[in-house]
Amino acid sequence: MSQLILTEVGGDLNETVKLDQNPDLTLGSEELLVAVEAAPINPADLLFTAGWFSVYPQIPAQLGAEGVGRVLQAGPHADQSLVGRRVLILPTFVRGTWATQTVVAARDVVPISEQADALQLAMLPVNPATAYGLLHDYAELKPGDWVGLTLANSAVGQHVITLAKRAGVRILAVVRREEAAEQVRALGADLVVLDGEGLGDRAAAALGGSRLRLLLDGTGGPQHVGELARLIEDAGSVVTFGAISGQAPVLPLGDFIYRSISLRSFFILSWIRNTPRERLTRIYTELAELVERGVLGAEVEATYPLEQFVDALAHAGRERRSGKILFTPAAAA
């Protein structure tokens, strides 16, 4: 058995990440032992190692937030019917998924499809669920409504476009490069605008007088929200789901006061914690079914065994990747 752990916060990952060959797999009364099939490397995982995430590492810290696996054993007070079942492992940043086997609380798994691709299922708990929450929890969207989306070619953005298209909701996508524009057009974005000077004017011209019900912003910083806020209908919302600029979004005072535009946020750990269990299970089951049918998915660029974690982490940190990087512990096991 092996598991990747963080031995020091910050610093060079080649030195601070280690492969523990004898992890403690002691099972609590309401816990499950899960053999991990696949687990992605997300930007949040890298922020966690640097101490820049909402959960601060307790050294030695287990690594890996989400994944998919099969339950091998259940504690005496856990649901015994889960043994042998395939489950999604929901993110906690306490129990890691970059492992051949891991111990997780029974409340942090959701039983799902036996048929769908393990790599796609492993990526369900964070990005597709974020996309679902963004489209369902901030406005009652109807077919024909417009939603603005920055960082539209990101993993979250791609899932937003896919889910919106199924619901008949139209997407105004903002991207930084022409190759990204081609990517989101292929996914089904209705309008695509390149970032840069005059963004607001060019987006307004593309909309042709229509208004946005929502603006979903993954960039952070005042520029994008300031440029696009005037395109939002009165009493609409800006929802921030990321901040790759490292800056906080700023809503123009006139839009905030005179038009009642609200600035809100989405954080997956809070969403999982605050969503009733019945709804959470229903949503993840629905998303897993879409994966099984080939409707929902993200491009995978490479997979690695745990033993090649140095190469895997370096690959995940590259700019302009075409897809996600995942660990596949079950393949080696």
C-alpha positions in Angstrom: 0.0 0.0 0.0 1.2 3.5 -0.7 0.1 7.1 -0.3 1.4 10.5 -1.3 1.9 12.8 1.7 3.1 16.4 2.2 5.9 16.7 4.7 6.3 20.4 4.7 4.1 23.4 3.6 5.6 25.4 0.8 8.9 24.8 -0.9 9.8 22.5 -3.8 7.3 19.7 -4.3 10.2 17.4 -5.3 11.3 17.7 -1.7 8.1 18.2 0.2 6.0 15.4 -1.3 6.9 11.8 -0.3 5.5 8.3 -1.1 4.6 6.7 2.1 4.7 2.9 1.7 3.1 2.1 5.0 0.1 4.5 5.5 -2.1 4.1 8.6 -5.3 2.5 7.3 -7.0 2.0 10.6 -10.7 2.0 10.1 -13.0 4.0 12.4 -16.5 2.9 13.2 -18.1 5.1 10.5 -15.4 4.9 8.0 -14.7 3.0 4.8 -11.5 1.5 3.3 -11.5 2.4 -0.5 -9.2 1.1 -3.2 -8.6 4.1 -5.4 -9.1 3.7 -9.2 -8.2 7.2 -10.3 -7.6 10.7 -8.7 -6.9 13.9 -10.6 -4.4 16.6 -9.8 -6.3 19.9 -9.4 -5.0 23.5 -9.0 -6.5 23.4 -5.5 -4.2 20.5 -4.6 -1.2 22.5 -5.5 -2.5 25.5 -3.6 -3.0 23.2 -0.6 0.7 22.1 -0.7 1.7 25.8 -0.6 -0.6 26.6 2.3 -2.7 29.0 0.2 -5.9 27.0 0.3 -8.9 27.4 2.7 -7.8 24.2 4.5 -4.3 24.4 6.0 -2.2 21.2 5.8 -1.7 19.3 9.1 1.8 17.8 8.5 2.2 15.1 7.5 -0.8 15.7 5.3 -2.5 13.3 2.9 -2.7 14.6 -0.6 -5.5 14.3 -3.2 -8.9 15.8 -2.9 -11.3 13.8 -5.1 -11.4 10.5 -6.9 -13.2 7.3 -7.5 -12.7 3.8 -6.1 -14.2 0.6 -4.7 -15.1 0.0 -1.1 -13.2 -2.9 0.4 -14.3 -2.7 4.0 -16.8 -0.8 6.2 -16.5 0.1 9.8 -19.1 -1.4 12.2 -21.4 1.6 12.2 -21.0 2.4 8.4 -23.4 1.1 5.7 -22.2 -2.4 5.1 -24.1 -2.5 1.7 -21.3 -0.2 0.4 -18.7 -3.0 0.5 -17.9 -3.9 -3.1 -19.6 -0.7 -4.5 -17.9 1.9 -6.7 -18.0 5.3 -5.0 -17.1 8.9 -5.7 -14.8 10.3 -3.0 -15.8 13.8 -2.2 -13.2 16.4 -1.4 -12.3 17.2 2.3 -8.5 17.9 2.1 -8.2 15.8 5.2 -8.3 12.2 3.8 -6.2 11.9 0.6 -7.0 10.2 -2.7 -3.5 10.0 -4.1 -3.2 6.5 -2.7 -3.7 2.8 -3.6 -6.1 2.6 -0.7 -7.5 5.3 1.6 -9.8 5.6 4.6 -12.7 8.0 4.3 -15.8 8.8 6.3 -18.8 7.1 4.9 -20.6 10.5 4.6 -17.9 11.6 2.1 -18.7 9.0 -0.6 -21.5 8.6 -3.1 -22.2 5.2 -4.8 -22.2 5.6 -8.6 -22.2 3.8 -11.9 -20.2 0.6 -12.5 -20.1 1.3 -16.3 -18.7 4.8 -16.7 -15.1 5.6 -17.3 -13.1 5.7 -14.1 -11.0 8.7 -15.2 -14.1 10.8 -15.9 -15.8 9.7 -12.7 -12.7 10.7 -10.7 -13.1 14.3 -11.9 -16.9 14.5 -11.0 -16.8 15.7 -7.4 -15.2 19.1 -8.0 -15.5 20.7 -11.5 -18.8 19.2 -12.9 -20.5 19.7 -9.5 -19.2 23.3 -9.5 -20.7 23.9 -12.9 -24.0 22.4 -11.8 -24.2 24.6 -8.7 -23.3 27.7 -10.7 -26.2 27.1 -13.1 -28.8 26.0 -10.5 -28.2 27.9 -7.3 -28.1 31.6 -8.2 -30.9 32.1 -10.6 -33.9 30.3 -12.1 -32.6 30.0 -15.6 -35.0 29.2 -18.5 -34.3 28.1 -22.1 -33.1 31.2 -24.0 -31.6 33.0 -21.0 -28.0 34.3 -21.4 -25.2 33.5 -19.0 -21.8 35.2 -19.3 -18.8 33.0 -18.6 -15.1 34.1 -18.2 -12.3 31.5 -18.3 -14.7 29.6 -20.4 -12.1 27.0 -21.6 -11.3 26.0 -18.0 -12.5 22.6 -16.7 -15.4 24.3 -14.9 -16.2 26.4 -17.9 -16.3 23.5 -20.2 -18.8 21.7 -18.0 -20.9 24.9 -17.6 -21.2 25.1 -21.4 -22.2 21.4 -21.7 -24.8 21.6 -19.0 -26.2 24.9 -20.2 -26.5 23.6 -23.7 -28.6 20.6 -22.4 -30.9 23.1 -20.6 -31.3 25.5 -23.6 -29.4 28.2 -21.7 -27.2 30.4 -24.0 -23.6 31.1 -23.1 -21.5 34.2 -23.9 -18.0 32.8 -23.5 -14.9 34.9 -22.8 -11.5 33.4 -23.5 -7.9 34.7 -23.8 -6.7 32.9 -27.0 -8.1 32.1 -30.4 -7.3 28.3 -29.9 -9.4 28.5 -26.7 -12.2 30.2 -28.7 -12.3 27.3 -31.1 -12.4 24.8 -28.2 -15.4 26.4 -26.6 -17.2 26.9 -29.9 -16.9 23.2 -30.5 -18.4 22.5 -27.0 -21.4 24.6 -27.9 -20.8 28.2 -26.7 -23.3 30.4 -28.5 -21.1 33.5 -28.6 -17.4 33.8 -28.0 -15.4 37.0 -27.3 -11.7 37.3 -26.9 -10.4 39.1 -23.8 -8.6 42.4 -24.2 -9.2 46.0 -24.9 -12.9 47.0 -25.4 -14.2 43.7 -24.0 -17.4 45.2 -22.7 -18.2 47.0 -25.9 -17.4 43.9 -28.1 -19.5 41.6 -25.8 -22.4 44.1 -25.9 -22.3 44.1 -29.7 -22.3 40.4 -29.8 -25.3 40.2 -27.6 -27.2 42.6 -29.8 -29.2 44.1 -27.0 -29.8 41.0 -25.0 -28.9 40.9 -21.3 -27.1 38.4 -19.1 -29.0 36.7 -16.2 -25.7 35.8 -14.6 -22.1 36.4 -15.1 -19.9 33.5 -13.9 -16.4 34.8 -13.4 -13.3 32.6 -13.0 -10.6 35.3 -13.5 -10.9 37.6 -10.5 -9.8 41.1 -10.6 -11.7 44.3 -11.3 -11.3 44.5 -15.1 -13.6 41.6 -16.3 -16.4 42.2 -13.8 -16.2 46.0 -14.4 -16.4 45.6 -18.2 -19.2 43.0 -18.2 -21.3 44.0 -15.3 -23.2 46.6 -17.4 -24.4 43.7 -19.6 -26.2 42.0 -16.7 -29.9 42.6 -16.2 -31.1 44.6 -13.2 -31.0 42.5 -10.0 -28.8 39.9 -11.7 -25.7 38.4 -10.1 -22.0 38.0 -10.6 -20.8 34.7 -9.2 -17.1 34.2 -8.7 -15.8 30.6 -8.8 -12.1 31.3 -9.2 -9.5 34.0 -9.4 -6.5 33.1 -11.6 -5.5 36.7 -11.6 -5.0 36.5 -7.8 -7.1 39.6 -7.4 -10.6 40.2 -5.9 -13.4 41.0 -8.3 -14.8 44.6 -8.0 -18.4 45.5 -8.9 -18.8 49.0 -10.2 -20.6 51.2 -7.7 -23.4 52.3 -10.0 -24.3 48.7 -10.9 -24.2 47.7 -7.3 -26.3 50.6 -5.9 -28.6 51.7 -8.8 -29.2 48.4 -10.5 -28.9 46.0 -7.5 -26.4 43.7 -9.1 -25.0 41.4 -6.5 -21.5 39.9 -6.2 -21.6 36.3 -4.9 -19.2 33.4 -4.7 -19.1 29.6 -5.1 -16.8 27.3 -3.2 -17.1 23.6 -3.7 -16.3 22.6 0.0 -19.0 24.9 1.3 -21.4 23.7 -1.3 -20.9 20.0 -0.4 -21.1 20.9 3.3 -24.3 22.9 3.0 -26.2 20.9 0.4 -28.7 18.4 1.9 -27.5 14.8 1.5 -30.5 13.7 -0.6 -29.9 16.5 -3.1 -26.2 15.9 -3.1 -26.7 12.2 -3.9 -29.2 13.0 -6.6 -26.9 15.6 -8.3 -23.9 13.3 -8.3 -25.9 10.4 -9.6 -27.3 12.5 -12.4 -23.8 13.7 -13.3 -22.4 10.2 -13.3 -25.2 9.1 -15.6 -24.2 11.9 -18.0 -20.6 10.6 -17.9 -21.8 7.1 -18.7 -23.8 8.3 -21.7 -20.8 10.2 -23.0 -22.5 13.6 -22.6 -20.2 15.0 -19.8 -16.5 14.7 -19.8 -13.2 16.5 -19.7 -10.1 15.9 -21.8 -7.4 13.8 -20.2 -3.8 14.6 -21.2 -1.9 12.0 -19.2 -2.1 9.5 -16.4 0.6 8.4 -14.0 1.2 5.8 -11.3 1.9 7.1 -7.8 5.6 6.2 -8.1 6.0 8.8 -10.9 4.6 11.7 -8.8 7.5 14.0 -9.5 6.7 13.9 -13.3 3.0 14.0 -12.7 3.1 17.1 -10.5 5.5 18.9 -12.9 3.1 18.0 -15.8 0.1 19.3 -13.9 1.9 22.6 -13.3 2.5 23.3 -17.0 0.7 26.2 -18.7 -1.4 25.6 -21.8 -2.1 21.9 -21.2 -4.8 20.4 -23.3 -6.3 18.3 -20.5 -6.2 17.0 -17.0 -3.5 15.0 -15.3 -4.5 12.0 -13.1 -3.0 9.4 -10.9 -4.2 5.8 -11.6 -3.2 3.8 -8.4 -5.4 0.8 -9.3 -3.5 0.2 -12.5 -0.3 -0.3 -10.6 -2.0 -2.3 -7.9 
